[in-house]
Amino acid sequence: MKKLFILLIVLIVSGCCHLAEQSEFWKHKSIYASWDHTGFSIFGYQNPTVLDVKETKQQGWWGIPVEVKDKRR
């Protein structure tokens, strides 16, 4: 039973590491682009303003835009 538990833990950890590698999570130095981004993500996301939208574009919070094809058409 102990070996099965250890095997299960190893499989879960390796699966999580593989998914993190595919998402390029490890290539970034931090999760948030700036302290403003951190503050907004923790406190201000529920009631964004036009100023928040401008700030996100100026500071590049959301990374590089990716065009997605609409499959419904």
PQR file with spaces between the fields and no chain letter, atoms N, CA, C, O and H, PARSE charges and radii, in Angstrom:
ATOM       1  N    MET     1       0.821   -1.191    0.000 -0.4000 1.5000
ATOM       2  CA   MET     1       0.000    0.000    0.000 -0.0000 2.0000
ATOM       3  C    MET     1       0.871    1.264    0.000  0.5500 1.7000
ATOM       4  O    MET     1       0.557    2.263   -0.648 -0.5500 1.4000
ATOM       5  N    LYS     2       1.968    1.181    0.746 -0.4000 1.5000
ATOM       6  CA   LYS     2       2.869    2.326    0.833 -0.0000 2.0000
ATOM       7  C    LYS     2       3.504    2.624   -0.531  0.5500 1.7000
ATOM       8  O    LYS     2       3.661    3.786   -0.906 -0.5500 1.4000
ATOM       9  H    LYS     2       2.223    0.370    1.272  0.4000 1.0000
ATOM      10  N    LYS     3       3.870    1.565   -1.271 -0.4000 1.5000
ATOM      11  CA   LYS     3       4.470    1.738   -2.595 -0.0000 2.0000
ATOM      12  C    LYS     3       3.467    2.340   -3.573  0.5500 1.7000
ATOM      13  O    LYS     3       3.834    3.163   -4.411 -0.5500 1.4000
ATOM      14  H    LYS     3       3.743    0.621   -0.967  0.4000 1.0000
ATOM      15  N    LEU     4       2.214    1.937   -3.470 -0.4000 1.5000
ATOM      16  CA   LEU     4       1.166    2.478   -4.335 -0.0000 2.0000
ATOM      17  C    LEU     4       0.969    3.974   -4.081  0.5500 1.7000
ATOM      18  O    LEU     4       0.801    4.756   -5.016 -0.5500 1.4000
ATOM      19  H    LEU     4       1.917    1.268   -2.789  0.4000 1.0000
ATOM      20  N    PHE     5       0.991    4.354   -2.815 -0.4000 1.5000
ATOM      21  CA   PHE     5       0.851    5.766   -2.451 -0.0000 2.0000
ATOM      22  C    PHE     5       2.012    6.588   -3.002  0.5500 1.7000
ATOM      23  O    PHE     5       1.798    7.671   -3.547 -0.5500 1.4000
ATOM      24  H    PHE     5       1.127    3.719   -2.055  0.4000 1.0000
ATOM      25  N    ILE     6       3.222    6.093   -2.868 -0.4000 1.5000
ATOM      26  CA   ILE     6       4.411    6.801   -3.376 -0.0000 2.0000
ATOM      27  C    ILE     6       4.352    6.912   -4.896  0.5500 1.7000
ATOM      28  O    ILE     6       4.678    7.959   -5.455 -0.5500 1.4000
ATOM      29  H    ILE     6       3.396    5.214   -2.425  0.4000 1.0000
ATOM      30  N    LEU     7       3.938    5.833   -5.571 -0.4000 1.5000
ATOM      31  CA   LEU     7       3.795    5.857   -7.023 -0.0000 2.0000
ATOM      32  C    LEU     7       2.762    6.897   -7.454  0.5500 1.7000
ATOM      33  O    LEU     7       2.973    7.622   -8.426 -0.5500 1.4000
ATOM      34  H    LEU     7       3.673    4.982   -5.117  0.4000 1.0000
ATOM      35  N    LEU     8       1.656    6.966   -6.735 -0.4000 1.5000
ATOM      36  CA   LEU     8       0.613    7.944   -7.046 -0.0000 2.0000
ATOM      37  C    LEU     8       1.139    9.376   -6.901  0.5500 1.7000
ATOM      38  O    LEU     8       0.874   10.226   -7.751 -0.5500 1.4000
ATOM      39  H    LEU     8       1.485    6.376   -5.946  0.4000 1.0000
ATOM      40  N    ILE     9       1.870    9.635   -5.839 -0.4000 1.5000
ATOM      41  CA   ILE     9       2.447   10.971   -5.619 -0.0000 2.0000
ATOM      42  C    ILE     9       3.423   11.312   -6.737  0.5500 1.7000
ATOM      43  O    ILE     9       3.399   12.428   -7.256 -0.5500 1.4000
ATOM      44  H    ILE     9       2.085    8.944   -5.149  0.4000 1.0000
ATOM      45  N    VAL    10       4.283   10.367   -7.116 -0.4000 1.5000
ATOM      46  CA   VAL    10       5.254   10.600   -8.189 -0.0000 2.0000
ATOM      47  C    VAL    10       4.535   10.903   -9.502  0.5500 1.7000
ATOM      48  O    VAL    10       4.950   11.804  -10.231 -0.5500 1.4000
ATOM      49  H    VAL    10       4.302    9.460   -6.694  0.4000 1.0000
ATOM      50  N    LEU    11       3.486   10.184   -9.812 -0.4000 1.5000
ATOM      51  CA   LEU    11       2.730   10.425  -11.045 -0.0000 2.0000
ATOM      52  C    LEU    11       2.066   11.798  -11.045  0.5500 1.7000
ATOM      53  O    LEU    11       2.074   12.492  -12.061 -0.5500 1.4000
ATOM      54  H    LEU    11       3.149    9.452   -9.220  0.4000 1.0000
ATOM      55  N    ILE    12       1.503   12.185   -9.931 -0.4000 1.5000
ATOM      56  CA   ILE    12       0.847   13.502   -9.834 -0.0000 2.0000
ATOM      57  C    ILE    12       1.867   14.622  -10.007  0.5500 1.7000
ATOM      58  O    ILE    12       1.627   15.562  -10.765 -0.5500 1.4000
ATOM      59  H    ILE    12       1.497   11.621   -9.105  0.4000 1.0000
ATOM      60  N    VAL    13       2.991   14.535   -9.320 -0.4000 1.5000
ATOM      61  CA   VAL    13       4.026   15.584   -9.410 -0.0000 2.0000
ATOM      62  C    VAL    13       4.601   15.658  -10.816  0.5500 1.7000
ATOM      63  O    VAL    13       4.799   16.752  -11.347 -0.5500 1.4000
ATOM      64  H    VAL    13       3.185   13.771   -8.704  0.4000 1.0000
ATOM      65  N    SER    14       4.871   14.506  -11.427 -0.4000 1.5000
ATOM      66  CA   SER    14       5.430   14.534  -12.786 -0.0000 2.0000
ATOM      67  C    SER    14       4.426   15.091  -13.788  0.5500 1.7000
ATOM      68  O    SER    14       4.808   15.787  -14.729 -0.5500 1.4000
ATOM      69  H    SER    14       4.710   13.618  -10.997  0.4000 1.0000
ATOM      70  N    GLY    15       3.148   14.789  -13.592 -0.4000 1.5000
ATOM      71  CA   GLY    15       2.114   15.345  -14.472 -0.0000 2.0000
ATOM      72  C    GLY    15       2.017   16.852  -14.343  0.5500 1.7000
ATOM      73  O    GLY    15       1.888   17.551  -15.349 -0.5500 1.4000
ATOM      74  H    GLY    15       2.837   14.224  -12.828  0.4000 1.0000
ATOM      75  N    CYS    16       2.077   17.364  -13.123 -0.4000 1.5000
ATOM      76  CA   CYS    16       2.021   18.812  -12.904 -0.0000 2.0000
ATOM      77  C    CYS    16       3.239   19.506  -13.509  0.5500 1.7000
ATOM      78  O    CYS    16       3.116   20.572  -14.111 -0.5500 1.4000
ATOM      79  H    CYS    16       2.182   16.796  -12.307  0.4000 1.0000
ATOM      80  N    CYS    17       4.413   18.899  -13.349 -0.4000 1.5000
ATOM      81  CA   CYS    17       5.634   19.481  -13.912 -0.0000 2.0000
ATOM      82  C    CYS    17       5.569   19.512  -15.435  0.5500 1.7000
ATOM      83  O    CYS    17       5.996   20.482  -16.060 -0.5500 1.4000
ATOM      84  H    CYS    17       4.514   18.033  -12.859  0.4000 1.0000
ATOM      85  N    HIS    18       5.039   18.461  -16.023 -0.4000 1.5000
ATOM      86  CA   HIS    18       4.917   18.415  -17.481 -0.0000 2.0000
ATOM      87  C    HIS    18       3.970   19.509  -17.981  0.5500 1.7000
ATOM      88  O    HIS    18       4.270   20.177  -18.970 -0.5500 1.4000
ATOM      89  H    HIS    18       4.692   17.673  -15.516  0.4000 1.0000
ATOM      90  N    LEU    19       2.841   19.697  -17.313 -0.4000 1.5000
ATOM      91  CA   LEU    19       1.895   20.737  -17.719 -0.0000 2.0000
ATOM      92  C    LEU    19       2.497   22.131  -17.551  0.5500 1.7000
ATOM      93  O    LEU    19       2.278   23.004  -18.391 -0.5500 1.4000
ATOM      94  H    LEU    19       2.598   19.154  -16.509  0.4000 1.0000
ATOM      95  N    ALA    20       3.244   22.345  -16.483 -0.4000 1.5000
ATOM      96  CA   ALA    20       3.895   23.642  -16.276 -0.0000 2.0000
ATOM      97  C    ALA    20       4.926   23.907  -17.361  0.5500 1.7000
ATOM      98  O    ALA    20       5.090   25.047  -17.796 -0.5500 1.4000
ATOM      99  H    ALA    20       3.422   21.636  -15.800  0.4000 1.0000
ATOM     100  N    GLU    21       5.617   22.872  -17.800 -0.4000 1.5000
ATOM     101  CA   GLU    21       6.610   23.022  -18.862 -0.0000 2.0000
ATOM     102  C    GLU    21       5.932   23.377  -20.187  0.5500 1.7000
ATOM     103  O    GLU    21       6.424   24.236  -20.920 -0.5500 1.4000
ATOM     104  H    GLU    21       5.484   21.946  -17.447  0.4000 1.0000
ATOM     105  N    GLN    22       4.825   22.736  -20.497 -0.4000 1.5000
ATOM     106  CA   GLN    22       4.104   23.014  -21.739 -0.0000 2.0000
ATOM     107  C    GLN    22       3.554   24.436  -21.756  0.5500 1.7000
ATOM     108  O    GLN    22       3.507   25.065  -22.813 -0.5500 1.4000
ATOM     109  H    GLN    22       4.425   22.039  -19.902  0.4000 1.0000
ATOM     110  N    SER    23       3.141   24.946  -20.613 -0.4000 1.5000
ATOM     111  CA   SER    23       2.562   26.289  -20.558 -0.0000 2.0000
ATOM     112  C    SER    23       3.622   27.384  -20.521  0.5500 1.7000
ATOM     113  O    SER    23       3.288   28.568  -20.500 -0.5500 1.4000
ATOM     114  H    SER    23       3.179   24.435  -19.754  0.4000 1.0000
ATOM     115  N    GLU    24       4.885   27.004  -20.513 -0.4000 1.5000
ATOM     116  CA   GLU    24       6.022   27.935  -20.440 -0.0000 2.0000
ATOM     117  C    GLU    24       6.019   28.746  -19.153  0.5500 1.7000
ATOM     118  O    GLU    24       6.539   29.862  -19.124 -0.5500 1.4000
ATOM     119  H    GLU    24       5.157   26.042  -20.531  0.4000 1.0000
ATOM     120  N    PHE    25       5.444   28.205  -18.097 -0.4000 1.5000
ATOM     121  CA   PHE    25       5.389   28.869  -16.798 -0.0000 2.0000
ATOM     122  C    PHE    25       6.781   29.185  -16.271  0.5500 1.7000
ATOM     123  O    PHE    25       7.000   30.248  -15.691 -0.5500 1.4000
ATOM     124  H    PHE    25       5.021   27.299  -18.120  0.4000 1.0000
ATOM     125  N    TRP    26       7.715   28.273  -16.467 -0.4000 1.5000
ATOM     126  CA   TRP    26       9.060   28.434  -15.916 -0.0000 2.0000
ATOM     127  C    TRP    26       9.882   29.489  -16.654  0.5500 1.7000
ATOM     128  O    TRP    26      10.922   29.906  -16.143 -0.5500 1.4000
ATOM     129  H    TRP    26       7.537   27.409  -16.938  0.4000 1.0000
ATOM     130  N    LYS    27       9.454   29.934  -17.839 -0.4000 1.5000
ATOM     131  CA   LYS    27      10.213   30.932  -18.602 -0.0000 2.0000
ATOM     132  C    LYS    27       9.994   32.353  -18.095  0.5500 1.7000
ATOM     133  O    LYS    27      10.714   33.267  -18.497 -0.5500 1.4000
ATOM     134  H    LYS    27       8.609   29.595  -18.253  0.4000 1.0000
ATOM     135  N    HIS    28       9.021   32.551  -17.228 -0.4000 1.5000
ATOM     136  CA   HIS    28       8.703   33.888  -16.729 -0.0000 2.0000
ATOM     137  C    HIS    28       9.349   34.106  -15.365  0.5500 1.7000
ATOM     138  O    HIS    28       9.418   33.194  -14.541 -0.5500 1.4000
ATOM     139  H    HIS    28       8.436   31.808  -16.901  0.4000 1.0000
ATOM     140  N    LYS    29       9.819   35.328  -15.141 -0.4000 1.5000
ATOM     141  CA   LYS    29      10.480   35.612  -13.866 -0.0000 2.0000
ATOM     142  C    LYS    29       9.476   35.792  -12.731  0.5500 1.7000
ATOM     143  O    LYS    29       9.834   35.638  -11.563 -0.5500 1.4000
ATOM     144  H    LYS    29       9.764   36.069  -15.810  0.4000 1.0000
ATOM     145  N    SER    30       8.229   36.116  -13.057 -0.4000 1.5000
ATOM     146  CA   SER    30       7.204   36.260  -12.034 -0.0000 2.0000
ATOM     147  C    SER    30       5.827   36.025  -12.652  0.5500 1.7000
ATOM     148  O    SER    30       5.683   35.972  -13.874 -0.5500 1.4000
ATOM     149  H    SER    30       7.939   36.241  -14.006  0.4000 1.0000
ATOM     150  N    ILE    31       4.841   35.890  -11.810 -0.4000 1.5000
ATOM     151  CA   ILE    31       3.477   35.674  -12.292 -0.0000 2.0000
ATOM     152  C    ILE    31       2.883   37.000  -12.782  0.5500 1.7000
ATOM     153  O    ILE    31       2.165   37.030  -13.781 -0.5500 1.4000
ATOM     154  H    ILE    31       4.958   35.933  -10.817  0.4000 1.0000
ATOM     155  N    TYR    32       3.184   38.086  -12.080 -0.4000 1.5000
ATOM     156  CA   TYR    32       2.609   39.392  -12.399 -0.0000 2.0000
ATOM     157  C    TYR    32       3.635   40.292  -13.093  0.5500 1.7000
ATOM     158  O    TYR    32       4.833   40.202  -12.827 -0.5500 1.4000
ATOM     159  H    TYR    32       3.767   38.061  -11.268  0.4000 1.0000
ATOM     160  N    ALA    33       3.153   41.153  -13.977 -0.4000 1.5000
ATOM     161  CA   ALA    33       4.032   42.031  -14.744 -0.0000 2.0000
ATOM     162  C    ALA    33       4.621   43.160  -13.890  0.5500 1.7000
ATOM     163  O    ALA    33       5.737   43.611  -14.147 -0.5500 1.4000
ATOM     164  H    ALA    33       2.180   41.227  -14.193  0.4000 1.0000
ATOM     165  N    SER    34       3.881   43.615  -12.882 -0.4000 1.5000
ATOM     166  CA   SER    34       4.341   44.715  -12.029 -0.0000 2.0000
ATOM     167  C    SER    34       3.585   44.663  -10.700  0.5500 1.7000
ATOM     168  O    SER    34       2.691   43.839  -10.510 -0.5500 1.4000
ATOM     169  H    SER    34       2.974   43.248  -12.673  0.4000 1.0000
ATOM     170  N    TRP    35       3.963   45.559   -9.789 -0.4000 1.5000
ATOM     171  CA   TRP    35       3.233   45.629   -8.513 -0.0000 2.0000
ATOM     172  C    TRP    35       1.821   46.139   -8.726  0.5500 1.7000
ATOM     173  O    TRP    35       0.908   45.749   -7.998 -0.5500 1.4000
ATOM     174  H    TRP    35       4.689   46.229   -9.944  0.4000 1.0000
ATOM     175  N    ASP    36       1.623   47.019   -9.728 -0.4000 1.5000
ATOM     176  CA   ASP    36       0.267   47.477  -10.052 -0.0000 2.0000
ATOM     177  C    ASP    36      -0.598   46.298  -10.495  0.5500 1.7000
ATOM     178  O    ASP    36      -1.762   46.187  -10.110 -0.5500 1.4000
ATOM     179  H    ASP    36       2.365   47.335  -10.319  0.4000 1.0000
ATOM     180  N    HIS    37      -0.016   45.430  -11.302 -0.4000 1.5000
ATOM     181  CA   HIS    37      -0.725   44.244  -11.776 -0.0000 2.0000
ATOM     182  C    HIS    37      -1.077   43.330  -10.594  0.5500 1.7000
ATOM     183  O    HIS    37      -2.178   42.781  -10.534 -0.5500 1.4000
ATOM     184  H    HIS    37       0.930   45.521  -11.615  0.4000 1.0000
ATOM     185  N    THR    38      -0.146   43.175   -9.669 -0.4000 1.5000
ATOM     186  CA   THR    38      -0.390   42.349   -8.486 -0.0000 2.0000
ATOM     187  C    THR    38      -1.543   42.910   -7.659  0.5500 1.7000
ATOM     188  O    THR    38      -2.449   42.180   -7.258 -0.5500 1.4000
ATOM     189  H    THR    38       0.748   43.621   -9.719  0.4000 1.0000
ATOM     190  N    GLY    39      -1.494   44.215   -7.412 -0.4000 1.5000
ATOM     191  CA   GLY    39      -2.561   44.864   -6.637 -0.0000 2.0000
ATOM     192  C    GLY    39      -3.916   44.746   -7.296  0.5500 1.7000
ATOM     193  O    GLY    39      -4.919   44.483   -6.632 -0.5500 1.4000
ATOM     194  H    GLY    39      -0.758   44.808   -7.738  0.4000 1.0000
ATOM     195  N    PHE    40      -3.945   44.941   -8.610 -0.4000 1.5000
ATOM     196  CA   PHE    40      -5.207   44.820   -9.337 -0.0000 2.0000
ATOM     197  C    PHE    40      -5.736   43.395   -9.268  0.5500 1.7000
ATOM     198  O    PHE    40      -6.933   43.185   -9.071 -0.5500 1.4000
ATOM     199  H    PHE    40      -3.131   45.155   -9.149  0.4000 1.0000
ATOM     200  N    SER    41      -4.864   42.425   -9.429 -0.4000 1.5000
ATOM     201  CA   SER    41      -5.283   41.022   -9.423 -0.0000 2.0000
ATOM     202  C    SER    41      -5.807   40.591   -8.063  0.5500 1.7000
ATOM     203  O    SER    41      -6.677   39.723   -7.982 -0.5500 1.4000
ATOM     204  H    SER    41      -3.891   42.595   -9.589  0.4000 1.0000
ATOM     205  N    ILE    42      -5.296   41.178   -7.006 -0.4000 1.5000
ATOM     206  CA   ILE    42      -5.733   40.799   -5.666 -0.0000 2.0000
ATOM     207  C    ILE    42      -6.951   41.607   -5.206  0.5500 1.7000
ATOM     208  O    ILE    42      -7.874   41.046   -4.615 -0.5500 1.4000
ATOM     209  H    ILE    42      -4.590   41.883   -7.072  0.4000 1.0000
ATOM     210  N    PHE    43      -6.963   42.924   -5.472 -0.4000 1.5000
ATOM     211  CA   PHE    43      -8.003   43.783   -4.902 -0.0000 2.0000
ATOM     212  C    PHE    43      -8.957   44.419   -5.911  0.5500 1.7000
ATOM     213  O    PHE    43     -10.129   44.616   -5.589 -0.5500 1.4000
ATOM     214  H    PHE    43      -6.213   43.379   -5.953  0.4000 1.0000
ATOM     215  N    GLY    44      -8.495   44.751   -7.129 -0.4000 1.5000
ATOM     216  CA   GLY    44      -9.293   45.599   -7.998 -0.0000 2.0000
ATOM     217  C    GLY    44     -10.013   44.924   -9.140  0.5500 1.7000
ATOM     218  O    GLY    44     -10.702   45.597   -9.907 -0.5500 1.4000
ATOM     219  H    GLY    44      -7.543   44.591   -7.390  0.4000 1.0000
ATOM     220  N    TYR    45      -9.879   43.623   -9.281 -0.4000 1.5000
ATOM     221  CA   TYR    45     -10.429   42.949  -10.453 -0.0000 2.0000
ATOM     222  C    TYR    45     -11.949   42.913  -10.467  0.5500 1.7000
ATOM     223  O    TYR    45     -12.545   42.722  -11.527 -0.5500 1.4000
ATOM     224  H    TYR    45      -9.319   43.077   -8.658  0.4000 1.0000
ATOM     225  N    GLN    46     -12.588   43.090   -9.324 -0.4000 1.5000
ATOM     226  CA   GLN    46     -14.040   42.988   -9.264 -0.0000 2.0000
ATOM     227  C    GLN    46     -14.745   44.222   -9.824  0.5500 1.7000
ATOM     228  O    GLN    46     -15.899   44.138  -10.246 -0.5500 1.4000
ATOM     229  H    GLN    46     -12.104   43.245   -8.463  0.4000 1.0000
ATOM     230  N    ASN    47     -14.070   45.351   -9.830 -0.4000 1.5000
ATOM     231  CA   ASN    47     -14.702   46.582  -10.278 -0.0000 2.0000
ATOM     232  C    ASN    47     -13.713   47.396  -11.119  0.5500 1.7000
ATOM     233  O    ASN    47     -13.293   48.471  -10.690 -0.5500 1.4000
ATOM     234  H    ASN    47     -13.133   45.420   -9.487  0.4000 1.0000
ATOM     235  N    PRO    48     -13.328   46.904  -12.319 -0.5600 1.5000
ATOM     236  CA   PRO    48     -12.330   47.618  -13.125  0.2800 2.0000
ATOM     237  C    PRO    48     -12.872   48.920  -13.698  0.5500 1.7000
ATOM     238  O    PRO    48     -14.069   49.054  -13.954 -0.5500 1.4000
ATOM     239  N    THR    49     -11.971   49.875  -13.894 -0.4000 1.5000
ATOM     240  CA   THR    49     -12.336   51.169  -14.470 -0.0000 2.0000
ATOM     241  C    THR    49     -11.643   51.324  -15.823  0.5500 1.7000
ATOM     242  O    THR    49     -10.829   50.489  -16.218 -0.5500 1.4000
ATOM     243  H    THR    49     -10.999   49.767  -13.686  0.4000 1.0000
ATOM     244  N    VAL    50     -11.980   52.401  -16.521 -0.4000 1.5000
ATOM     245  CA   VAL    50     -11.335   52.702  -17.796 -0.0000 2.0000
ATOM     246  C    VAL    50      -9.842   52.948  -17.578  0.5500 1.7000
ATOM     247  O    VAL    50      -9.022   52.580  -18.419 -0.5500 1.4000
ATOM     248  H    VAL    50     -12.642   53.079  -16.201  0.4000 1.0000
ATOM     249  N    LEU    51      -9.494   53.561  -16.468 -0.4000 1.5000
ATOM     250  CA   LEU    51      -8.084   53.795  -16.131 -0.0000 2.0000
ATOM     251  C    LEU    51      -7.337   52.468  -15.972  0.5500 1.7000
ATOM     252  O    LEU    51      -6.180   52.352  -16.377 -0.5500 1.4000
ATOM     253  H    LEU    51     -10.159   53.861  -15.785  0.4000 1.0000
ATOM     254  N    ASP    52      -7.992   51.480  -15.390 -0.4000 1.5000
ATOM     255  CA   ASP    52      -7.368   50.158  -15.258 -0.0000 2.0000
ATOM     256  C    ASP    52      -7.075   49.543  -16.621  0.5500 1.7000
ATOM     257  O    ASP    52      -6.021   48.937  -16.812 -0.5500 1.4000
ATOM     258  H    ASP    52      -8.932   51.574  -15.061  0.4000 1.0000
ATOM     259  N    VAL    53      -7.989   49.692  -17.560 -0.4000 1.5000
ATOM     260  CA   VAL    53      -7.798   49.146  -18.911 -0.0000 2.0000
ATOM     261  C    VAL    53      -6.608   49.819  -19.589  0.5500 1.7000
ATOM     262  O    VAL    53      -5.785   49.148  -20.212 -0.5500 1.4000
ATOM     263  H    VAL    53      -8.846   50.185  -17.405  0.4000 1.0000
ATOM     264  N    LYS    54      -6.517   51.146  -19.469 -0.4000 1.5000
ATOM     265  CA   LYS    54      -5.387   51.876  -20.060 -0.0000 2.0000
ATOM     266  C    LYS    54      -4.068   51.429  -19.424  0.5500 1.7000
ATOM     267  O    LYS    54      -3.063   51.266  -20.116 -0.5500 1.4000
ATOM     268  H    LYS    54      -7.186   51.690  -18.963  0.4000 1.0000
ATOM     269  N    GLU    55      -4.080   51.235  -18.115 -0.4000 1.5000
ATOM     270  CA   GLU    55      -2.876   50.815  -17.401 -0.0000 2.0000
ATOM     271  C    GLU    55      -2.430   49.425  -17.859  0.5500 1.7000
ATOM     272  O    GLU    55      -1.234   49.172  -18.006 -0.5500 1.4000
ATOM     273  H    GLU    55      -4.897   51.368  -17.553  0.4000 1.0000
ATOM     274  N    THR    56      -3.377   48.537  -18.081 -0.4000 1.5000
ATOM     275  CA   THR    56      -3.026   47.181  -18.528 -0.0000 2.0000
ATOM     276  C    THR    56      -2.344   47.217  -19.889  0.5500 1.7000
ATOM     277  O    THR    56      -1.394   46.471  -20.131 -0.5500 1.4000
ATOM     278  H    THR    56      -4.349   48.742  -17.961  0.4000 1.0000
ATOM     279  N    LYS    57      -2.821   48.075  -20.768 -0.4000 1.5000
ATOM     280  CA   LYS    57      -2.222   48.169  -22.105 -0.0000 2.0000
ATOM     281  C    LYS    57      -0.844   48.816  -22.051  0.5500 1.7000
ATOM     282  O    LYS    57       0.073   48.378  -22.745 -0.5500 1.4000
ATOM     283  H    LYS    57      -3.592   48.680  -20.571  0.4000 1.0000
ATOM     284  N    GLN    58      -0.689   49.862  -21.228 -0.4000 1.5000
ATOM     285  CA   GLN    58       0.594   50.554  -21.123 -0.0000 2.0000
ATOM     286  C    GLN    58       1.680   49.657  -20.528  0.5500 1.7000
ATOM     287  O    GLN    58       2.829   49.691  -20.967 -0.5500 1.4000
ATOM     288  H    GLN    58      -1.434   50.218  -20.664  0.4000 1.0000
ATOM     289  N    GLN    59       1.315   48.865  -19.540 -0.4000 1.5000
ATOM     290  CA   GLN    59       2.298   48.043  -18.838 -0.0000 2.0000
ATOM     291  C    GLN    59       2.426   46.635  -19.419  0.5500 1.7000
ATOM     292  O    GLN    59       3.280   45.864  -18.981 -0.5500 1.4000
ATOM     293  H    GLN    59       0.381   48.837  -19.184  0.4000 1.0000
ATOM     294  N    GLY    60       1.597   46.295  -20.388 -0.4000 1.5000
ATOM     295  CA   GLY    60       1.700   44.989  -21.033 -0.0000 2.0000
ATOM     296  C    GLY    60       1.401   43.824  -20.109  0.5500 1.7000
ATOM     297  O    GLY    60       2.133   42.834  -20.102 -0.5500 1.4000
ATOM     298  H    GLY    60       0.904   46.922  -20.744  0.4000 1.0000
ATOM     299  N    TRP    61       0.333   43.929  -19.328 -0.4000 1.5000
ATOM     300  CA   TRP    61       0.009   42.893  -18.355 -0.0000 2.0000
ATOM     301  C    TRP    61      -0.350   41.567  -18.992  0.5500 1.7000
ATOM     302  O    TRP    61      -0.025   40.513  -18.445 -0.5500 1.4000
ATOM     303  H    TRP    61      -0.262   44.733  -19.333  0.4000 1.0000
ATOM     304  N    TRP    62      -1.007   41.597  -20.128 -0.4000 1.5000
ATOM     305  CA   TRP    62      -1.605   40.376  -20.663 -0.0000 2.0000
ATOM     306  C    TRP    62      -0.769   39.740  -21.764  0.5500 1.7000
ATOM     307  O    TRP    62      -1.250   38.829  -22.439 -0.5500 1.4000
ATOM     308  H    TRP    62      -1.270   42.453  -20.573  0.4000 1.0000
ATOM     309  N    GLY    63       0.434   40.177  -21.963 -0.4000 1.5000
ATOM     310  CA   GLY    63       1.323   39.517  -22.911 -0.0000 2.0000
ATOM     311  C    GLY    63       0.994   39.833  -24.362  0.5500 1.7000
ATOM     312  O    GLY    63       0.393   40.863  -24.669 -0.5500 1.4000
ATOM     313  H    GLY    63       0.824   40.917  -21.415  0.4000 1.0000
ATOM     314  N    ILE    64       1.394   38.940  -25.240 -0.4000 1.5000
ATOM     315  CA   ILE    64       1.226   39.128  -26.675 -0.0000 2.0000
ATOM     316  C    ILE    64      -0.143   38.626  -27.105  0.5500 1.7000
ATOM     317  O    ILE    64      -0.499   37.483  -26.815 -0.5500 1.4000
ATOM     318  H    ILE    64       1.882   38.103  -24.992  0.4000 1.0000
ATOM     319  N    PRO    65      -0.920   39.465  -27.795 -0.5600 1.5000
ATOM     320  CA   PRO    65      -2.241   39.017  -28.259  0.2800 2.0000
ATOM     321  C    PRO    65      -2.103   37.887  -29.288  0.5500 1.7000
ATOM     322  O    PRO    65      -1.205   37.911  -30.130 -0.5500 1.4000
ATOM     323  N    VAL    66      -2.985   36.920  -29.213 -0.4000 1.5000
ATOM     324  CA   VAL    66      -2.983   35.793  -30.132 -0.0000 2.0000
ATOM     325  C    VAL    66      -4.328   35.766  -30.850  0.5500 1.7000
ATOM     326  O    VAL    66      -5.381   35.796  -30.214 -0.5500 1.4000
ATOM     327  H    VAL    66      -3.715   36.901  -28.529  0.4000 1.0000
ATOM     328  N    GLU    67      -4.283   35.708  -32.178 -0.4000 1.5000
ATOM     329  CA   GLU    67      -5.523   35.672  -32.953 -0.0000 2.0000
ATOM     330  C    GLU    67      -6.067   34.243  -32.945  0.5500 1.7000
ATOM     331  O    GLU    67      -5.337   33.285  -33.199 -0.5500 1.4000
ATOM     332  H    GLU    67      -3.428   35.683  -32.694  0.4000 1.0000
ATOM     333  N    VAL    68      -7.356   34.121  -32.649 -0.4000 1.5000
ATOM     334  CA   VAL    68      -8.010   32.820  -32.588 -0.0000 2.0000
ATOM     335  C    VAL    68      -9.074   32.770  -33.663  0.5500 1.7000
ATOM     336  O    VAL    68      -9.893   33.681  -33.775 -0.5500 1.4000
ATOM     337  H    VAL    68      -7.949   34.900  -32.443  0.4000 1.0000
ATOM     338  N    LYS    69      -9.066   31.703  -34.457 -0.4000 1.5000
ATOM     339  CA   LYS    69     -10.065   31.554  -35.518 -0.0000 2.0000
ATOM     340  C    LYS    69     -11.378   31.073  -34.918  0.5500 1.7000
ATOM     341  O    LYS    69     -11.402   30.199  -34.051 -0.5500 1.4000
ATOM     342  H    LYS    69      -8.400   30.963  -34.366  0.4000 1.0000
ATOM     343  N    ASP    70     -12.467   31.662  -35.396 -0.4000 1.5000
ATOM     344  CA   ASP    70     -13.799   31.284  -34.916 -0.0000 2.0000
ATOM     345  C    ASP    70     -14.240   30.047  -35.705  0.5500 1.7000
ATOM     346  O    ASP    70     -14.383   30.111  -36.926 -0.5500 1.4000
ATOM     347  H    ASP    70     -12.447   32.372  -36.100  0.4000 1.0000
ATOM     348  N    LYS    71     -14.455   28.938  -35.025 -0.4000 1.5000
ATOM     349  CA   LYS    71     -14.814   27.680  -35.683 -0.0000 2.0000
ATOM     350  C    LYS    71     -16.308   27.608  -36.023  0.5500 1.7000
ATOM     351  O    LYS    71     -16.737   26.698  -36.731 -0.5500 1.4000
ATOM     352  H    LYS    71     -14.339   28.886  -34.033  0.4000 1.0000
ATOM     353  N    ARG    72     -17.095   28.556  -35.525 -0.4000 1.5000
ATOM     354  CA   ARG    72     -18.532   28.519  -35.748 -0.0000 2.0000
ATOM     355  C    ARG    72     -18.901   28.960  -37.167  0.5500 1.7000
ATOM     356  O    ARG    72     -20.010   28.688  -37.626 -0.5500 1.4000
ATOM     357  H    ARG    72     -16.746   29.295  -34.949  0.4000 1.0000
ATOM     358  N    ARG    73     -18.001   29.626  -37.850 -0.4000 1.5000
ATOM     359  CA   ARG    73     -18.340   30.147  -39.190 -0.0000 2.0000
ATOM     360  C    ARG    73     -17.990   29.170  -40.257  0.5500 1.7000
ATOM     361  O    ARG    73     -18.205   29.442  -41.438 -0.5500 1.4000
ATOM     362  H    ARG    73     -17.101   29.847  -37.477  0.4000 1.0000
